[in-house]
Amino acid sequence: MKVDQEVTEEDIVKLYRQFYETAAFTHYVDRDLDLKQVVNTNKALVHVEKIDDKLLITSVIDNLLKGASGQALQNMNLMFGLDEHAGLDLKPSAF
């Protein structure tokens, strides 16, 4: 994405942090992303980096959980008024 505005990377990071601060499973992280950070979890991690006038936005999820069954369970929890985390507080496996 090309950034046509004069905006600092710090301002962009602040916007992302504010947007995701109340999200149950989506988090902004300052360091580069690695798939190992989300394997066997329902987390989605987002990272933003400004390079010249371009914005590099990266994200990672575990496709089997956040991308499928975990997302379905999260949606069901919301539909039935349950705690959004019910059944989804999983620990990542170590490599």
Biopython code that builds the backbone (N, CA, C, O; Angstrom):
import numpy as np
from Bio.PDB.StructureBuilder import StructureBuilder

atoms = [
    (1, "MET", "N", (0.837, -1.156, 0.000)),
    (1, "MET", "CA", (0.000, 0.000, 0.000)),
    (1, "MET", "C", (0.897, 1.239, 0.000)),
    (1, "MET", "O", (1.820, 1.332, 0.809)),
    (2, "LYS", "N", (0.645, 2.148, -0.859)),
    (2, "LYS", "CA", (1.407, 3.381, -0.924)),
    (2, "LYS", "C", (0.763, 4.413, -0.004)),
    (2, "LYS", "O", (-0.454, 4.598, -0.008)),
    (3, "VAL", "N", (1.600, 5.077, 0.780)),
    (3, "VAL", "CA", (1.119, 6.091, 1.716)),
    (3, "VAL", "C", (1.288, 7.457, 1.075)),
    (3, "VAL", "O", (2.414, 7.908, 0.863)),
    (4, "ASP", "N", (0.187, 8.116, 0.766)),
    (4, "ASP", "CA", (0.234, 9.430, 0.132)),
    (4, "ASP", "C", (0.287, 10.568, 1.143)),
    (4, "ASP", "O", (0.437, 11.726, 0.754)),
    (5, "GLN", "N", (0.169, 10.268, 2.408)),
    (5, "GLN", "CA", (0.168, 11.264, 3.468)),
    (5, "GLN", "C", (1.540, 11.303, 4.145)),
    (5, "GLN", "O", (2.272, 10.313, 4.164)),
    (6, "GLU", "N", (1.867, 12.474, 4.699)),
    (6, "GLU", "CA", (3.065, 12.567, 5.517)),
    (6, "GLU", "C", (2.695, 12.082, 6.919)),
    (6, "GLU", "O", (2.174, 12.847, 7.730)),
    (7, "VAL", "N", (2.961, 10.851, 7.185)),
    (7, "VAL", "CA", (2.625, 10.249, 8.473)),
    (7, "VAL", "C", (3.814, 9.406, 8.925)),
    (7, "VAL", "O", (4.479, 8.767, 8.109)),
    (8, "THR", "N", (4.071, 9.410, 10.217)),
    (8, "THR", "CA", (5.196, 8.647, 10.741)),
    (8, "THR", "C", (4.772, 7.208, 11.022)),
    (8, "THR", "O", (3.588, 6.908, 11.176)),
    (9, "GLU", "N", (5.747, 6.347, 11.083)),
    (9, "GLU", "CA", (5.476, 4.952, 11.421)),
    (9, "GLU", "C", (4.875, 4.861, 12.823)),
    (9, "GLU", "O", (4.012, 4.020, 13.072)),
    (10, "GLU", "N", (5.320, 5.712, 13.730)),
    (10, "GLU", "CA", (4.790, 5.716, 15.089)),
    (10, "GLU", "C", (3.290, 6.034, 15.105)),
    (10, "GLU", "O", (2.535, 5.434, 15.870)),
    (11, "ASP", "N", (2.862, 6.982, 14.255)),
    (11, "ASP", "CA", (1.441, 7.317, 14.166)),
    (11, "ASP", "C", (0.631, 6.146, 13.633)),
    (11, "ASP", "O", (-0.466, 5.869, 14.117)),
    (12, "ILE", "N", (1.173, 5.465, 12.640)),
    (12, "ILE", "CA", (0.478, 4.311, 12.060)),
    (12, "ILE", "C", (0.356, 3.194, 13.094)),
    (12, "ILE", "O", (-0.707, 2.592, 13.245)),
    (13, "VAL", "N", (1.448, 2.923, 13.802)),
    (13, "VAL", "CA", (1.437, 1.892, 14.840)),
    (13, "VAL", "C", (0.413, 2.247, 15.915)),
    (13, "VAL", "O", (-0.314, 1.372, 16.387)),
    (14, "LYS", "N", (0.348, 3.502, 16.300)),
    (14, "LYS", "CA", (-0.620, 3.945, 17.309)),
    (14, "LYS", "C", (-2.052, 3.669, 16.851)),
    (14, "LYS", "O", (-2.881, 3.213, 17.637)),
    (15, "LEU", "N", (-2.339, 3.946, 15.579)),
    (15, "LEU", "CA", (-3.672, 3.671, 15.039)),
    (15, "LEU", "C", (-4.008, 2.182, 15.094)),
    (15, "LEU", "O", (-5.109, 1.802, 15.492)),
    (16, "TYR", "N", (-3.058, 1.347, 14.693)),
    (16, "TYR", "CA", (-3.285, -0.104, 14.723)),
    (16, "TYR", "C", (-3.487, -0.591, 16.152)),
    (16, "TYR", "O", (-4.380, -1.399, 16.410)),
    (17, "ARG", "N", (-2.672, -0.112, 17.076)),
    (17, "ARG", "CA", (-2.815, -0.505, 18.485)),
    (17, "ARG", "C", (-4.198, -0.116, 19.023)),
    (17, "ARG", "O", (-4.850, -0.914, 19.697)),
    (18, "GLN", "N", (-4.641, 1.105, 18.726)),
    (18, "GLN", "CA", (-5.956, 1.558, 19.189)),
    (18, "GLN", "C", (-7.070, 0.723, 18.576)),
    (18, "GLN", "O", (-8.032, 0.373, 19.260)),
    (19, "PHE", "N", (-6.950, 0.401, 17.297)),
    (19, "PHE", "CA", (-8.000, -0.350, 16.614)),
    (19, "PHE", "C", (-8.159, -1.750, 17.212)),
    (19, "PHE", "O", (-9.283, -2.221, 17.383)),
    (20, "TYR", "N", (-7.050, -2.417, 17.530)),
    (20, "TYR", "CA", (-7.095, -3.800, 18.005)),
    (20, "TYR", "C", (-7.052, -3.943, 19.524)),
    (20, "TYR", "O", (-7.025, -5.069, 20.020)),
    (21, "GLU", "N", (-7.044, -2.834, 20.286)),
    (21, "GLU", "CA", (-6.879, -2.952, 21.729)),
    (21, "GLU", "C", (-8.025, -3.700, 22.408)),
    (21, "GLU", "O", (-7.813, -4.292, 23.467)),
    (22, "THR", "N", (-9.202, -3.694, 21.849)),
    (22, "THR", "CA", (-10.323, -4.407, 22.461)),
    (22, "THR", "C", (-10.628, -5.738, 21.772)),
    (22, "THR", "O", (-11.556, -6.443, 22.170)),
    (23, "ALA", "N", (-9.864, -6.078, 20.758)),
    (23, "ALA", "CA", (-10.088, -7.341, 20.050)),
    (23, "ALA", "C", (-9.658, -8.514, 20.936)),
    (23, "ALA", "O", (-8.591, -8.482, 21.550)),
    (24, "ALA", "N", (-10.485, -9.528, 20.992)),
    (24, "ALA", "CA", (-10.229, -10.662, 21.878)),
    (24, "ALA", "C", (-8.989, -11.463, 21.481)),
    (24, "ALA", "O", (-8.231, -11.895, 22.350)),
    (25, "PHE", "N", (-8.778, -11.662, 20.201)),
    (25, "PHE", "CA", (-7.696, -12.543, 19.771)),
    (25, "PHE", "C", (-6.728, -11.906, 18.773)),
    (25, "PHE", "O", (-5.739, -12.534, 18.394)),
    (26, "THR", "N", (-6.988, -10.706, 18.355)),
    (26, "THR", "CA", (-6.110, -10.031, 17.399)),
    (26, "THR", "C", (-5.260, -9.025, 18.154)),
    (26, "THR", "O", (-5.766, -8.202, 18.916)),
    (27, "HIS", "N", (-3.946, -9.112, 17.923)),
    (27, "HIS", "CA", (-3.003, -8.279, 18.657)),
    (27, "HIS", "C", (-1.998, -7.649, 17.706)),
    (27, "HIS", "O", (-1.550, -8.281, 16.749)),
    (28, "TYR", "N", (-1.649, -6.398, 17.978)),
    (28, "TYR", "CA", (-0.553, -5.760, 17.247)),
    (28, "TYR", "C", (0.743, -6.095, 17.977)),
    (28, "TYR", "O", (0.809, -5.999, 19.202)),
    (29, "VAL", "N", (1.775, -6.487, 17.230)),
    (29, "VAL", "CA", (3.077, -6.783, 17.828)),
    (29, "VAL", "C", (4.158, -5.919, 17.182)),
    (29, "VAL", "O", (4.085, -5.587, 15.999)),
    (30, "ASP", "N", (5.160, -5.565, 17.981)),
    (30, "ASP", "CA", (6.231, -4.689, 17.508)),
    (30, "ASP", "C", (7.315, -5.422, 16.718)),
    (30, "ASP", "O", (7.988, -4.818, 15.883)),
    (31, "ARG", "N", (7.485, -6.692, 16.971)),
    (31, "ARG", "CA", (8.572, -7.432, 16.314)),
    (31, "ARG", "C", (8.070, -8.133, 15.051)),
    (31, "ARG", "O", (6.866, -8.240, 14.820)),
    (32, "ASP", "N", (9.009, -8.604, 14.249)),
    (32, "ASP", "CA", (8.643, -9.355, 13.048)),
    (32, "ASP", "C", (7.851, -10.597, 13.446)),
    (32, "ASP", "O", (8.073, -11.184, 14.504)),
    (33, "LEU", "N", (6.931, -10.978, 12.579)),
    (33, "LEU", "CA", (6.045, -12.097, 12.873)),
    (33, "LEU", "C", (6.664, -13.428, 12.470)),
    (33, "LEU", "O", (7.460, -13.516, 11.535)),
    (34, "ASP", "N", (6.273, -14.452, 13.203)),
    (34, "ASP", "CA", (6.705, -15.812, 12.915)),
    (34, "ASP", "C", (5.504, -16.720, 13.150)),
    (34, "ASP", "O", (4.767, -16.540, 14.120)),
    (35, "LEU", "N", (5.309, -17.671, 12.286)),
    (35, "LEU", "CA", (4.179, -18.590, 12.401)),
    (35, "LEU", "C", (4.168, -19.319, 13.738)),
    (35, "LEU", "O", (3.101, -19.663, 14.245)),
    (36, "LYS", "N", (5.341, -19.558, 14.314)),
    (36, "LYS", "CA", (5.423, -20.263, 15.594)),
    (36, "LYS", "C", (4.715, -19.512, 16.714)),
    (36, "LYS", "O", (4.362, -20.109, 17.732)),
    (37, "GLN", "N", (4.504, -18.215, 16.540)),
    (37, "GLN", "CA", (3.838, -17.416, 17.559)),
    (37, "GLN", "C", (2.333, -17.704, 17.646)),
    (37, "GLN", "O", (1.702, -17.354, 18.644)),
    (38, "VAL", "N", (1.757, -18.326, 16.635)),
    (38, "VAL", "CA", (0.309, -18.542, 16.617)),
    (38, "VAL", "C", (-0.110, -19.993, 16.447)),
    (38, "VAL", "O", (-1.302, -20.291, 16.528)),
    (39, "VAL", "N", (0.818, -20.900, 16.218)),
    (39, "VAL", "CA", (0.460, -22.301, 16.000)),
    (39, "VAL", "C", (-0.293, -22.829, 17.224)),
    (39, "VAL", "O", (0.117, -22.605, 18.363)),
    (40, "ASN", "N", (-1.388, -23.527, 16.973)),
    (40, "ASN", "CA", (-2.265, -24.108, 17.998)),
    (40, "ASN", "C", (-2.917, -23.053, 18.897)),
    (40, "ASN", "O", (-3.203, -23.324, 20.063)),
    (41, "THR", "N", (-3.149, -21.870, 18.366)),
    (41, "THR", "CA", (-3.866, -20.829, 19.107)),
    (41, "THR", "C", (-4.940, -20.240, 18.198)),
    (41, "THR", "O", (-4.981, -20.521, 17.001)),
    (42, "ASN", "N", (-5.797, -19.430, 18.777)),
    (42, "ASN", "CA", (-6.813, -18.726, 18.012)),
    (42, "ASN", "C", (-6.394, -17.280, 17.766)),
    (42, "ASN", "O", (-7.221, -16.440, 17.408)),
    (43, "LYS", "N", (-5.104, -16.992, 17.960)),
    (43, "LYS", "CA", (-4.604, -15.622, 17.829)),
    (43, "LYS", "C", (-4.383, -15.224, 16.372)),
    (43, "LYS", "O", (-4.074, -16.052, 15.515)),
    (44, "ALA", "N", (-4.550, -13.944, 16.128)),
    (44, "ALA", "CA", (-4.141, -13.319, 14.872)),
    (44, "ALA", "C", (-3.204, -12.186, 15.268)),
    (44, "ALA", "O", (-3.571, -11.326, 16.069)),
    (45, "LEU", "N", (-1.998, -12.179, 14.712)),
    (45, "LEU", "CA", (-1.022, -11.140, 15.027)),
    (45, "LEU", "C", (-0.820, -10.248, 13.814)),
    (45, "LEU", "O", (-0.803, -10.724, 12.679)),
    (46, "VAL", "N", (-0.667, -8.949, 14.059)),
    (46, "VAL", "CA", (-0.522, -7.961, 12.996)),
    (46, "VAL", "C", (0.726, -7.134, 13.278)),
    (46, "VAL", "O", (1.017, -6.790, 14.424)),
    (47, "HIS", "N", (1.460, -6.820, 12.207)),
    (47, "HIS", "CA", (2.655, -5.975, 12.312)),
    (47, "HIS", "C", (2.660, -5.006, 11.131)),
    (47, "HIS", "O", (2.314, -5.384, 10.012)),
    (48, "VAL", "N", (3.054, -3.756, 11.384)),
    (48, "VAL", "CA", (3.089, -2.721, 10.352)),
    (48, "VAL", "C", (4.481, -2.118, 10.309)),
    (48, "VAL", "O", (5.103, -1.879, 11.344)),
    (49, "GLU", "N", (4.957, -1.878, 9.103)),
    (49, "GLU", "CA", (6.265, -1.259, 8.916)),
    (49, "GLU", "C", (6.180, -0.293, 7.740)),
    (49, "GLU", "O", (5.663, -0.641, 6.678)),
    (50, "LYS", "N", (6.683, 0.911, 7.931)),
    (50, "LYS", "CA", (6.693, 1.897, 6.852)),
    (50, "LYS", "C", (8.088, 1.917, 6.244)),
    (50, "LYS", "O", (9.085, 2.115, 6.938)),
    (51, "ILE", "N", (8.135, 1.708, 4.941)),
    (51, "ILE", "CA", (9.400, 1.715, 4.203)),
    (51, "ILE", "C", (9.252, 2.742, 3.095)),
    (51, "ILE", "O", (8.520, 2.526, 2.129)),
    (52, "ASP", "N", (9.958, 3.873, 3.242)),
    (52, "ASP", "CA", (9.820, 5.014, 2.334)),
    (52, "ASP", "C", (8.363, 5.458, 2.310)),
    (52, "ASP", "O", (7.825, 5.845, 3.347)),
    (53, "ASP", "N", (7.711, 5.411, 1.143)),
    (53, "ASP", "CA", (6.304, 5.815, 1.066)),
    (53, "ASP", "C", (5.374, 4.608, 0.951)),
    (53, "ASP", "O", (4.229, 4.739, 0.518)),
    (54, "LYS", "N", (5.872, 3.436, 1.340)),
    (54, "LYS", "CA", (5.080, 2.209, 1.284)),
    (54, "LYS", "C", (4.813, 1.704, 2.700)),
    (54, "LYS", "O", (5.606, 1.918, 3.618)),
    (55, "LEU", "N", (3.697, 1.043, 2.847)),
    (55, "LEU", "CA", (3.309, 0.465, 4.120)),
    (55, "LEU", "C", (3.254, -1.053, 3.968)),
    (55, "LEU", "O", (2.497, -1.576, 3.150)),
    (56, "LEU", "N", (4.059, -1.753, 4.760)),
    (56, "LEU", "CA", (4.081, -3.211, 4.745)),
    (56, "LEU", "C", (3.283, -3.700, 5.946)),
    (56, "LEU", "O", (3.674, -3.495, 7.095)),
    (57, "ILE", "N", (2.168, -4.344, 5.665)),
    (57, "ILE", "CA", (1.289, -4.863, 6.710)),
    (57, "ILE", "C", (1.333, -6.384, 6.622)),
    (57, "ILE", "O", (0.999, -6.962, 5.587)),
    (58, "THR", "N", (1.749, -7.033, 7.718)),
    (58, "THR", "CA", (1.809, -8.491, 7.729)),
    (58, "THR", "C", (0.952, -9.013, 8.880)),
    (58, "THR", "O", (0.779, -8.348, 9.901)),
    (59, "SER", "N", (0.429, -10.204, 8.689)),
    (59, "SER", "CA", (-0.351, -10.847, 9.742)),
    (59, "SER", "C", (-0.161, -12.355, 9.643)),
    (59, "SER", "O", (0.140, -12.889, 8.575)),
    (60, "VAL", "N", (-0.343, -13.032, 10.774)),
    (60, "VAL", "CA", (-0.244, -14.491, 10.795)),
    (60, "VAL", "C", (-1.386, -15.061, 11.628)),
    (60, "VAL", "O", (-1.794, -14.477, 12.633)),
    (61, "ILE", "N", (-1.894, -16.213, 11.192)),
    (61, "ILE", "CA", (-2.888, -16.979, 11.937)),
    (61, "ILE", "C", (-2.565, -18.456, 11.776)),
    (61, "ILE", "O", (-1.849, -18.841, 10.852)),
    (62, "ASP", "N", (-3.088, -19.281, 12.667)),
    (62, "ASP", "CA", (-3.051, -20.722, 12.484)),
    (62, "ASP", "C", (-4.287, -21.071, 11.666)),
    (62, "ASP", "O", (-5.407, -20.941, 12.160)),
    (63, "ASN", "N", (-4.109, -21.500, 10.458)),
    (63, "ASN", "CA", (-5.213, -21.733, 9.533)),
    (63, "ASN", "C", (-6.205, -22.778, 10.042)),
    (63, "ASN", "O", (-7.385, -22.721, 9.699)),
    (64, "LEU", "N", (-5.745, -23.725, 10.852)),
    (64, "LEU", "CA", (-6.651, -24.756, 11.340)),
    (64, "LEU", "C", (-7.507, -24.279, 12.503)),
    (64, "LEU", "O", (-8.608, -24.786, 12.715)),
    (65, "LEU", "N", (-7.013, -23.321, 13.245)),
    (65, "LEU", "CA", (-7.813, -22.816, 14.363)),
    (65, "LEU", "C", (-8.470, -21.494, 14.012)),
    (65, "LEU", "O", (-9.683, -21.458, 13.809)),
    (66, "LYS", "N", (-7.727, -20.422, 13.932)),
    (66, "LYS", "CA", (-8.309, -19.111, 13.652)),
    (66, "LYS", "C", (-8.986, -19.112, 12.283)),
    (66, "LYS", "O", (-9.987, -18.424, 12.082)),
    (67, "GLY", "N", (-8.450, -19.870, 11.360)),
    (67, "GLY", "CA", (-8.999, -19.875, 10.015)),
    (67, "GLY", "C", (-10.185, -20.797, 9.831)),
    (67, "GLY", "O", (-10.827, -20.760, 8.782)),
    (68, "ALA", "N", (-10.497, -21.626, 10.820)),
    (68, "ALA", "CA", (-11.578, -22.595, 10.616)),
    (68, "ALA", "C", (-12.342, -22.831, 11.917)),
    (68, "ALA", "O", (-13.223, -22.048, 12.272)),
    (69, "SER", "N", (-12.011, -23.888, 12.614)),
    (69, "SER", "CA", (-12.808, -24.303, 13.776)),
    (69, "SER", "C", (-12.780, -23.289, 14.910)),
    (69, "SER", "O", (-13.806, -23.058, 15.550)),
    (70, "GLY", "N", (-11.638, -22.684, 15.171)),
    (70, "GLY", "CA", (-11.559, -21.680, 16.237)),
    (70, "GLY", "C", (-12.428, -20.481, 15.949)),
    (70, "GLY", "O", (-13.082, -19.949, 16.847)),
    (71, "GLN", "N", (-12.438, -20.054, 14.708)),
    (71, "GLN", "CA", (-13.276, -18.906, 14.335)),
    (71, "GLN", "C", (-14.759, -19.261, 14.471)),
    (71, "GLN", "O", (-15.563, -18.429, 14.892)),
    (72, "ALA", "N", (-15.114, -20.482, 14.119)),
    (72, "ALA", "CA", (-16.510, -20.913, 14.257)),
    (72, "ALA", "C", (-16.919, -20.937, 15.723)),
    (72, "ALA", "O", (-18.019, -20.504, 16.066)),
    (73, "LEU", "N", (-16.049, -21.436, 16.588)),
    (73, "LEU", "CA", (-16.347, -21.477, 18.014)),
    (73, "LEU", "C", (-16.435, -20.062, 18.595)),
    (73, "LEU", "O", (-17.308, -19.782, 19.417)),
    (74, "GLN", "N", (-15.544, -19.182, 18.174)),
    (74, "GLN", "CA", (-15.588, -17.790, 18.621)),
    (74, "GLN", "C", (-16.912, -17.133, 18.216)),
    (74, "GLN", "O", (-17.532, -16.436, 19.019)),
    (75, "ASN", "N", (-17.338, -17.355, 16.984)),
    (75, "ASN", "CA", (-18.608, -16.803, 16.510)),
    (75, "ASN", "C", (-19.796, -17.378, 17.284)),
    (75, "ASN", "O", (-20.728, -16.649, 17.624)),
    (76, "MET", "N", (-19.764, -18.687, 17.562)),
    (76, "MET", "CA", (-20.845, -19.313, 18.321)),
    (76, "MET", "C", (-20.918, -18.712, 19.726)),
    (76, "MET", "O", (-22.005, -18.434, 20.231)),
    (77, "ASN", "N", (-19.756, -18.514, 20.352)),
    (77, "ASN", "CA", (-19.731, -17.897, 21.681)),
    (77, "ASN", "C", (-20.404, -16.529, 21.661)),
    (77, "ASN", "O", (-21.181, -16.201, 22.558)),
    (78, "LEU", "N", (-20.106, -15.736, 20.642)),
    (78, "LEU", "CA", (-20.706, -14.411, 20.524)),
    (78, "LEU", "C", (-22.219, -14.499, 20.300)),
    (78, "LEU", "O", (-22.987, -13.743, 20.894)),
    (79, "MET", "N", (-22.637, -15.431, 19.436)),
    (79, "MET", "CA", (-24.064, -15.578, 19.129)),
    (79, "MET", "C", (-24.888, -15.975, 20.352)),
    (79, "MET", "O", (-26.029, -15.540, 20.507)),
    (80, "PHE", "N", (-24.298, -16.810, 21.227)),
    (80, "PHE", "CA", (-25.040, -17.311, 22.382)),
    (80, "PHE", "C", (-24.749, -16.515, 23.656)),
    (80, "PHE", "O", (-25.158, -16.915, 24.746)),
    (81, "GLY", "N", (-24.048, -15.397, 23.522)),
    (81, "GLY", "CA", (-23.780, -14.545, 24.673)),
    (81, "GLY", "C", (-22.786, -15.123, 25.662)),
    (81, "GLY", "O", (-22.765, -14.730, 26.829)),
    (82, "LEU", "N", (-21.968, -16.050, 25.206)),
    (82, "LEU", "CA", (-20.953, -16.651, 26.069)),
    (82, "LEU", "C", (-19.678, -15.819, 26.037)),
    (82, "LEU", "O", (-19.511, -14.943, 25.188)),
    (83, "ASP", "N", (-18.788, -16.107, 26.973)),
    (83, "ASP", "CA", (-17.483, -15.447, 26.956)),
    (83, "ASP", "C", (-16.794, -15.793, 25.637)),
    (83, "ASP", "O", (-16.716, -16.961, 25.254)),
    (84, "GLU", "N", (-16.307, -14.784, 24.960)),
    (84, "GLU", "CA", (-15.690, -14.978, 23.639)),
    (84, "GLU", "C", (-14.516, -15.947, 23.686)),
    (84, "GLU", "O", (-14.199, -16.587, 22.684)),
    (85, "HIS", "N", (-13.866, -16.059, 24.846)),
    (85, "HIS", "CA", (-12.697, -16.934, 25.000)),
    (85, "HIS", "C", (-13.061, -18.381, 25.346)),
    (85, "HIS", "O", (-12.180, -19.241, 25.371)),
    (86, "ALA", "N", (-14.322, -18.661, 25.609)),
    (86, "ALA", "CA", (-14.734, -19.996, 26.051)),
    (86, "ALA", "C", (-14.258, -21.068, 25.074)),
    (86, "ALA", "O", (-14.580, -21.042, 23.886)),
    (87, "GLY", "N", (-13.488, -22.004, 25.606)),
    (87, "GLY", "CA", (-12.976, -23.110, 24.791)),
    (87, "GLY", "C", (-11.830, -22.742, 23.877)),
    (87, "GLY", "O", (-11.380, -23.577, 23.093)),
    (88, "LEU", "N", (-11.347, -21.520, 23.954)),
    (88, "LEU", "CA", (-10.311, -21.079, 23.010)),
    (88, "LEU", "C", (-9.024, -20.613, 23.675)),
    (88, "LEU", "O", (-8.121, -20.137, 22.988)),
    (89, "ASP", "N", (-8.918, -20.736, 24.985)),
    (89, "ASP", "CA", (-7.672, -20.355, 25.654)),
    (89, "ASP", "C", (-6.695, -21.521, 25.532)),
    (89, "ASP", "O", (-6.569, -22.344, 26.439)),
    (90, "LEU", "N", (-6.020, -21.571, 24.413)),
    (90, "LEU", "CA", (-5.135, -22.666, 24.074)),
    (90, "LEU", "C", (-3.687, -22.222, 24.201)),
    (90, "LEU", "O", (-3.365, -21.047, 24.027)),
    (91, "LYS", "N", (-2.824, -23.175, 24.506)),
    (91, "LYS", "CA", (-1.395, -22.863, 24.599)),
    (91, "LYS", "C", (-0.719, -23.258, 23.298)),
    (91, "LYS", "O", (-1.000, -24.326, 22.754)),
    (92, "PRO", "N", (0.175, -22.405, 22.789)),
    (92, "PRO", "CA", (0.912, -22.785, 21.578)),
    (92, "PRO", "C", (1.880, -23.901, 21.902)),
    (92, "PRO", "O", (2.386, -23.981, 23.022)),
    (93, "SER", "N", (2.142, -24.756, 20.942)),
    (93, "SER", "CA", (3.123, -25.828, 21.151)),
    (93, "SER", "C", (4.514, -25.277, 20.861)),
    (93, "SER", "O", (4.673, -24.386, 20.027)),
    (94, "ALA", "N", (5.487, -25.792, 21.530)),
    (94, "ALA", "CA", (6.870, -25.328, 21.363)),
    (94, "ALA", "C", (7.540, -26.118, 20.239)),
    (94, "ALA", "O", (7.262, -27.301, 20.043)),
    (95, "PHE", "N", (8.419, -25.449, 19.511)),
    (95, "PHE", "CA", (9.163, -26.114, 18.441)),
    (95, "PHE", "C", (10.592, -26.277, 18.860)),
    (95, "PHE", "O", (11.399, -26.816, 18.103)),
]
sb = StructureBuilder()
sb.init_structure("model")
sb.init_model(0)
sb.init_chain("A")
sb.init_seg("    ")
for serial, (resi, resn, name, xyz) in enumerate(atoms, 1):
    if name == "N":
        sb.init_residue(resn, " ", resi, " ")
    sb.init_atom(name, np.array(xyz, "f"), 0.0, 1.0, " ", f" {name:<3s}", serial, name[0])
structure = sb.get_structure()
